[in-house]
C-alpha cells in the first residue's frame, strides 16, 4: 500500500512539474500560478512554434546553420 501511494504521488508530482514547465514555456516564470487556461497555454505555444517556423523559413536553420 505504501509503495502504491508513493508511485501515485510520484506520478502526480511529475505531472504537476510537467504542467508548470509547459506553462512557463508559454508565459514565463510563475505562469502556472496566474489565471491562464490550458487552452491559452496551448494557443501561445502554437503561436511560438509558428513564429519559429517563419524564422527558419526566412533565415534558415537556427544556431548559424545555413541552408
C-alpha positions in Angstrom: 0.0 0.0 0.0 2.8 2.4 0.9 4.6 1.7 -2.4 1.4 2.2 -4.4 0.8 5.6 -2.7 4.4 6.6 -3.4 4.0 5.7 -7.1 0.8 7.7 -7.3 2.3 10.7 -5.5 5.3 10.5 -7.9 3.1 10.4 -10.9 1.1 13.4 -9.6 4.2 15.3 -8.8 5.7 14.5 -12.2 2.5 15.7 -14.0 2.5 18.8 -11.8 6.1 19.6 -12.7 5.4 19.0 -16.4 2.4 21.3 -16.3 4.5 24.0 -14.6 7.3 23.7 -17.1 4.8 23.9 -20.1 3.1 27.0 -18.6 6.5 28.7 -18.1 7.5 27.9 -21.7 4.4 29.7 -22.9 4.2 32.7 -20.5 7.3 32.8 -18.4 8.1 32.4 -14.7 5.3 31.5 -12.3 2.8 31.3 -15.1 1.2 28.2 -13.6 0.1 30.4 -10.6 -1.6 33.0 -12.9 -5.0 32.8 -14.5 -4.0 31.2 -17.8 -6.2 28.4 -19.0 -4.8 25.2 -20.5 -6.3 26.4 -23.9 -4.5 29.7 -23.7 -1.2 27.9 -22.9 -1.6 25.6 -25.9 -2.5 28.5 -28.2 0.5 30.5 -27.1 2.8 27.5 -27.6 1.3 27.0 -31.1 1.9 30.7 -31.9 5.5 30.4 -30.7 6.0 27.4 -32.9 4.6 29.2 -35.9 6.9 32.2 -35.3 9.9 29.8 -35.1 8.9 28.1 -38.3 8.6 31.5 -40.0 12.1 32.4 -38.7 13.6 29.1 -40.0 11.8 29.5 -43.4 13.2 33.0 -43.8 16.7 32.8 -42.2 17.5 29.1 -42.4 18.2 26.7 -39.5 18.9 28.1 -36.1 22.3 28.4 -34.5 24.2 29.6 -37.5 23.3 26.6 -39.7 22.5 27.9 -43.2 20.5 26.2 -45.8 
